[in-house]
Amino acid sequence: MLQLSEKQAQDIVDKMMQDIPYNINIMNEQGIIIGSGQKERAGTIHQGAVRALTTGERVEVWQDGRLEKMGTNEPIRINHQHVGVIGISGHPDEVRPFCNIVRTTVSLLIEQRNQLESLAHEASRKKAFLERLLAHFGSYSQKIRREAAQYHIDLQLPTVLLYIRFPHEAPEFSADTSRVLLQLPSFFIEEDGLTQIIMIQSESDVDSIVQLVHQEQPQAFISVSRRDASIAVCYEQARSAMNILLALRPAAPLIRYDDVQFLVRFSTANLARHNNVVSKLEDTADLLDTLRSFIHHNGSMSTTAEDLNIHRNTLQYRLKRIQTLTGKDPRNWLELIELTHGLLASYQ
């Protein structure tokens, strides 16, 4: 039901009475005072408000009586529903204009609150639907197909899923890009940072959408699933590919599941009988960056040093530090494979 809380009503009264030289009362849908310049009256029945709610019309009292004071009482009506009454004490001819102002203010605040609650409810419903969809394997029921259609998802069509991780905060796209993206099913989720999921059901649009997002958000990490009939499968693929991207940090912040299937399986293989050796590098960002660069440049000392913009002697020192901390020498090819697996596994 549309209504104001007691705190909201009292806040409105307090602010309005700074500019209006008359006592203001706000009553709820039962005629009970929930905000007043005379705070001791809060919680009591206002007779003029009761009459205004009963008749649906403005009630004006022209002289003080035992149970009511001179003033104007204006019902608040929103969507054909009476949600309360505004009362201002004083001669009706003097306070009537003020009563209209306060009524309009309260009406706008109630409508705004209702809109915010509706948005919150829709956001909650959308989140719950997404959680079910991403965890749903197998055939889709008619019920989930109907619900998906509300978000412009046709579960009878195969899908490519883009999984986008933004480095800091919600992205700002240009008006043209926003118009394009609004035509696609899109969801924001909180997974170790802000993540956007975009579902593309027209295969010809995949590359153009990826390029569009990458151009406007060059710092964002993007992973692309295969085209599959199951959105849950697409989600697992894109998320697994993203883990590879976050682990290795290649030069291009874009990765496709098709290109890293082996690394995904490799990263989840239980190859170590003891704790992951790379975990010993967690507090040394420079050594992790060095290991990543050394992997990307196929163990080349000169190319790695150039990429990191450090001297070869500094690189040698860092590689020895990695060996000291992990017990594995990156310059030994077999041990570098073990370090690579540890790096990948640490992001699973």
C-alpha positions as CSV (number, residue, x, y, z in Angstrom):
1,M,0.0,0.0,0.0
2,L,1.2,3.5,-0.8
3,Q,2.1,5.3,2.4
4,L,4.6,7.5,4.3
5,S,6.6,6.3,7.3
6,E,6.2,8.3,10.5
7,K,9.8,9.5,10.1
8,Q,9.2,10.7,6.6
9,A,6.1,12.5,7.6
10,Q,7.7,14.3,10.5
11,D,10.7,15.3,8.4
12,I,8.4,16.9,5.8
13,V,6.5,18.7,8.6
14,D,9.8,20.0,10.1
15,K,11.1,21.3,6.8
16,M,7.8,22.8,5.6
17,M,7.3,24.7,8.8
18,Q,10.5,26.5,8.3
19,D,8.8,28.4,5.5
20,I,5.1,28.1,6.4
21,P,4.0,30.1,9.5
22,Y,1.2,27.6,10.4
23,N,1.1,24.3,12.2
24,I,1.1,21.3,9.8
25,N,-0.3,17.9,10.4
26,I,0.1,14.8,8.2
27,M,-2.3,11.9,8.8
28,N,-2.2,8.4,7.5
29,E,-5.0,6.5,5.7
30,Q,-6.7,5.9,9.0
31,G,-6.7,9.6,10.0
32,I,-4.0,9.1,12.7
33,I,-1.5,11.9,13.0
34,I,2.0,10.7,12.0
35,G,3.7,14.0,11.6
36,S,3.0,17.3,13.4
37,G,4.4,20.6,14.4
38,Q,2.8,19.8,17.7
39,K,4.7,16.5,18.3
40,E,2.6,15.6,21.3
41,R,-0.4,15.1,18.9
42,A,1.4,12.3,17.0
43,G,-0.5,9.0,17.3
44,T,-3.9,10.6,18.0
45,I,-7.0,10.6,15.7
46,H,-7.6,13.8,13.7
47,Q,-11.3,14.2,13.3
48,G,-11.1,16.5,10.3
49,A,-8.9,14.0,8.5
50,V,-11.3,11.2,9.2
51,R,-14.1,13.2,7.6
52,A,-11.9,14.0,4.6
53,L,-11.1,10.4,4.1
54,T,-14.7,9.4,4.4
55,T,-16.0,11.9,1.9
56,G,-12.9,12.1,-0.3
57,E,-13.3,15.9,-0.3
58,R,-11.5,18.8,1.3
59,V,-12.8,19.5,4.8
60,E,-12.5,23.0,6.2
61,V,-13.1,24.0,9.8
62,W,-14.1,27.6,10.3
63,Q,-13.8,27.9,14.0
64,D,-12.1,26.1,16.9
65,G,-14.1,23.4,18.6
66,R,-13.5,21.0,21.5
67,L,-12.2,18.2,19.2
68,E,-10.8,20.1,16.3
69,K,-9.2,23.4,15.4
70,M,-9.8,25.9,12.6
71,G,-8.0,24.9,9.4
72,T,-8.0,23.0,6.1
73,N,-7.7,19.2,5.7
74,E,-6.9,18.0,2.2
75,P,-7.0,14.3,1.3
76,I,-4.0,12.8,-0.5
77,R,-5.1,10.8,-3.5
78,I,-2.7,8.7,-5.6
79,N,-3.8,6.2,-8.3
80,H,-7.5,6.6,-7.2
81,Q,-6.5,5.6,-3.6
82,H,-6.7,7.8,-0.5
83,V,-3.4,7.4,1.3
84,G,-3.6,10.2,3.9
85,V,-4.5,13.8,4.7
86,I,-2.7,17.1,5.0
87,G,-4.0,19.4,7.7
88,I,-2.9,23.0,8.3
89,S,-4.2,25.0,11.2
90,G,-5.4,28.6,10.6
91,H,-8.1,30.5,8.7
92,P,-9.0,28.3,5.7
93,D,-8.7,31.2,3.3
94,E,-5.2,31.8,4.4
95,V,-3.9,28.2,4.7
96,R,-5.6,26.7,1.7
97,P,-2.8,27.5,-0.7
98,F,-0.2,26.2,1.6
99,C,-2.2,23.0,2.1
100,N,-2.1,22.4,-1.7
101,I,1.7,22.9,-1.7
102,V,2.3,20.4,1.1
103,R,-0.2,17.9,-0.4
104,T,1.7,18.0,-3.8
105,T,5.0,17.6,-2.0
106,V,3.8,14.6,0.0
107,S,2.2,13.0,-3.1
108,L,5.4,13.3,-5.0
109,L,7.5,11.8,-2.2
110,I,5.0,8.9,-1.8
111,E,5.1,8.2,-5.6
112,Q,8.9,8.4,-5.6
113,R,9.1,5.9,-2.8
114,N,6.7,3.6,-4.5
115,Q,8.8,3.7,-7.7
116,L,12.0,3.0,-5.8
117,E,10.4,0.0,-4.1
118,S,9.2,-1.3,-7.5
119,L,12.7,-0.9,-8.9
120,A,14.1,-2.7,-5.9
121,H,11.6,-5.5,-6.3
122,E,12.3,-5.9,-10.0
123,A,16.1,-5.9,-9.4
124,S,15.6,-8.7,-6.8
125,R,13.4,-10.7,-9.2
126,K,15.9,-10.3,-12.0
127,K,18.7,-11.4,-9.8
128,A,16.8,-14.5,-8.6
129,F,15.9,-15.4,-12.2
130,L,19.5,-15.0,-13.3
131,E,20.7,-17.3,-10.5
132,R,18.3,-20.0,-11.5
133,L,19.1,-19.6,-15.2
134,L,22.9,-19.9,-14.7
135,A,22.5,-23.0,-12.5
136,H,19.9,-24.7,-14.8
137,F,21.3,-27.7,-16.8
138,G,19.1,-29.8,-19.1
139,S,15.9,-28.9,-20.9
140,Y,14.0,-25.8,-20.1
141,S,10.4,-25.8,-18.8
142,Q,7.7,-23.7,-20.2
143,K,7.7,-21.6,-17.0
144,I,11.4,-20.6,-17.3
145,R,11.0,-20.0,-21.0
146,R,8.2,-17.5,-20.3
147,E,10.2,-15.8,-17.6
148,A,13.2,-15.6,-19.9
149,A,11.1,-14.0,-22.6
150,Q,10.4,-11.1,-20.3
151,Y,14.2,-10.3,-20.5
152,H,14.2,-10.8,-24.3
153,I,15.9,-14.2,-24.0
154,D,14.7,-17.0,-26.4
155,L,15.8,-20.2,-24.7
156,Q,15.1,-22.1,-27.9
157,L,18.1,-20.3,-29.6
158,P,21.7,-21.1,-28.9
159,T,23.6,-18.4,-27.1
160,V,27.1,-16.9,-26.9
161,L,27.8,-15.4,-23.5
162,L,30.2,-12.5,-22.9
163,Y,31.6,-12.3,-19.4
164,I,33.0,-8.8,-18.7
165,R,35.0,-7.8,-15.6
166,F,35.4,-4.1,-15.0
167,P,38.4,-2.9,-13.0
168,H,36.8,-0.4,-10.7
169,E,33.3,0.8,-11.1
170,A,30.2,0.6,-13.3
171,P,31.1,1.4,-16.9
172,E,30.1,4.5,-18.8
173,F,29.3,3.8,-22.4
174,S,28.5,6.3,-25.2
175,A,24.9,6.9,-26.1
176,D,25.2,4.9,-29.3
177,T,26.9,1.9,-27.6
178,S,24.3,2.0,-24.8
179,R,21.5,1.8,-27.4
180,V,23.1,-1.2,-28.9
181,L,23.7,-3.0,-25.6
182,L,20.2,-2.2,-24.3
183,Q,18.8,-4.4,-27.1
184,L,20.6,-7.4,-25.7
185,P,19.9,-9.4,-22.5
186,S,22.3,-8.0,-20.0
187,F,22.9,-8.5,-16.2
188,F,25.2,-7.0,-13.7
189,I,26.5,-9.3,-10.9
190,E,28.9,-9.0,-8.0
191,E,31.6,-11.7,-8.4
192,D,34.9,-10.5,-7.0
193,G,34.2,-7.2,-8.5
194,L,31.6,-5.8,-10.9
195,T,30.8,-8.2,-13.7
196,Q,28.4,-7.8,-16.6
197,I,27.0,-10.7,-18.5
198,I,25.7,-10.1,-22.0
199,M,23.9,-12.8,-23.9
200,I,24.1,-12.7,-27.7
201,Q,21.8,-15.0,-29.7
202,S,22.7,-13.8,-33.2
203,E,26.1,-15.4,-34.1
204,S,26.8,-12.7,-36.6
205,D,26.7,-10.0,-33.9
206,V,29.3,-11.5,-31.5
207,D,32.5,-10.0,-33.0
208,S,31.0,-6.6,-33.4
209,I,29.7,-6.5,-29.8
210,V,33.0,-7.7,-28.4
211,Q,34.8,-5.0,-30.5
212,L,32.4,-2.3,-29.4
213,V,32.8,-3.1,-25.6
214,H,36.6,-3.4,-26.0
215,Q,36.9,-0.1,-27.8
216,E,35.0,1.8,-25.1
217,Q,36.3,-0.1,-22.1
218,P,39.9,-1.0,-23.0
219,Q,40.7,-1.8,-19.3
220,A,37.9,-4.3,-19.0
221,F,38.6,-8.1,-19.2
222,I,36.3,-9.9,-21.6
223,S,35.8,-13.6,-22.0
224,V,33.7,-15.3,-24.7
225,S,32.0,-18.6,-24.5
226,R,31.2,-21.0,-27.2
227,R,27.7,-21.0,-28.9
228,D,25.6,-23.4,-26.9
229,A,21.9,-24.3,-26.3
230,S,22.5,-24.2,-22.5
231,I,23.2,-20.8,-21.0
232,A,24.5,-22.4,-17.9
233,V,27.2,-24.2,-20.0
234,C,28.0,-20.9,-21.7
235,Y,28.4,-19.2,-18.3
236,E,30.7,-22.0,-17.1
237,Q,32.8,-21.7,-20.2
238,A,33.1,-17.9,-20.1
239,R,33.8,-17.8,-16.4
240,S,36.5,-20.5,-16.7
241,A,38.1,-18.6,-19.6
242,M,38.0,-15.4,-17.4
243,N,39.9,-17.2,-14.7
244,I,42.7,-18.1,-17.2
245,L,42.7,-14.4,-18.3
246,L,43.0,-13.2,-14.7
247,A,45.7,-15.7,-13.9
248,L,48.0,-15.1,-16.9
249,R,47.2,-11.4,-17.7
250,P,48.1,-11.5,-21.4
251,A,48.6,-8.2,-23.3
252,A,45.2,-8.3,-24.8
253,P,42.4,-8.4,-22.2
254,L,40.2,-10.6,-24.4
255,I,40.0,-14.4,-24.3
256,R,37.8,-17.0,-26.0
257,Y,37.0,-20.3,-24.4
258,D,37.8,-22.1,-27.7
259,D,41.4,-20.9,-27.5
260,V,42.0,-22.0,-23.9
261,Q,40.1,-25.2,-23.4
262,F,43.3,-27.1,-22.6
263,L,44.3,-24.5,-20.1
264,V,40.9,-24.7,-18.4
265,R,41.2,-28.4,-18.0
266,F,44.8,-28.1,-17.0
267,S,44.0,-25.5,-14.3
268,T,41.4,-27.8,-12.7
269,A,43.6,-30.9,-12.8
270,N,44.6,-32.1,-9.3
271,L,48.3,-32.5,-10.1
272,A,49.9,-31.3,-6.8
273,R,50.1,-33.5,-3.7
274,H,50.9,-30.5,-1.5
275,N,49.9,-26.9,-1.3
276,N,50.0,-24.8,-4.4
277,V,53.6,-23.4,-4.6
278,V,52.5,-20.2,-6.3
279,S,50.5,-19.3,-3.2
280,K,53.8,-18.3,-1.7
281,L,54.0,-15.5,-4.2
282,E,50.7,-13.9,-3.3
283,D,52.2,-11.0,-1.4
284,T,54.8,-10.2,-4.0
285,A,53.1,-8.6,-7.0
286,D,56.4,-7.9,-8.8
287,L,57.3,-11.6,-8.7
288,L,53.8,-12.6,-10.0
289,D,54.1,-10.1,-12.8
290,T,57.6,-11.4,-13.6
291,L,56.3,-15.0,-13.7
292,R,53.4,-14.1,-16.0
293,S,55.7,-12.2,-18.4
294,F,58.2,-15.0,-18.4
295,I,55.5,-17.5,-19.3
296,H,54.1,-15.2,-22.1
297,H,57.5,-14.8,-23.6
298,N,58.4,-18.5,-23.6
299,G,61.2,-18.2,-21.1
300,S,63.1,-15.6,-23.1
301,M,65.3,-13.5,-20.8
302,S,65.8,-10.6,-23.1
303,T,62.1,-10.3,-24.2
304,T,60.8,-10.6,-20.7
305,A,63.3,-8.0,-19.4
306,E,62.2,-5.6,-22.2
307,D,58.5,-6.2,-21.5
308,L,59.0,-5.5,-17.7
309,N,61.3,-2.6,-18.5
310,I,64.0,-3.9,-16.1
311,H,67.7,-4.9,-16.5
312,R,68.5,-8.6,-17.2
313,N,70.3,-8.8,-13.8
314,T,67.1,-7.6,-12.1
315,L,65.2,-10.3,-13.9
316,Q,67.7,-12.9,-12.9
317,Y,67.4,-11.8,-9.3
318,R,63.6,-12.0,-9.5
319,L,63.6,-15.5,-11.0
320,K,66.0,-16.7,-8.3
321,R,63.6,-15.2,-5.7
322,I,60.7,-17.1,-7.2
323,Q,62.9,-20.3,-7.0
324,T,63.8,-19.5,-3.4
325,L,60.1,-18.9,-2.3
326,T,58.5,-21.8,-4.3
327,G,61.3,-24.3,-4.6
328,K,60.7,-24.3,-8.4
329,D,63.1,-22.7,-10.9
330,P,61.2,-20.9,-13.7
331,R,64.3,-21.3,-16.0
332,N,63.7,-25.1,-15.8
333,W,61.1,-25.9,-18.5
334,L,59.4,-28.7,-16.5
335,E,59.3,-26.7,-13.3
336,L,58.0,-23.7,-15.2
337,I,55.0,-25.9,-16.3
338,E,54.4,-26.7,-12.6
339,L,54.5,-23.0,-11.8
340,T,52.1,-22.2,-14.7
341,H,49.7,-24.8,-13.3
342,G,49.9,-23.3,-9.9
343,L,49.2,-19.9,-11.2
344,L,46.2,-21.1,-13.1
345,A,44.9,-23.2,-10.2
346,S,45.1,-20.2,-7.9
347,Y,42.3,-18.5,-9.9
348,Q,39.9,-21.4,-9.8
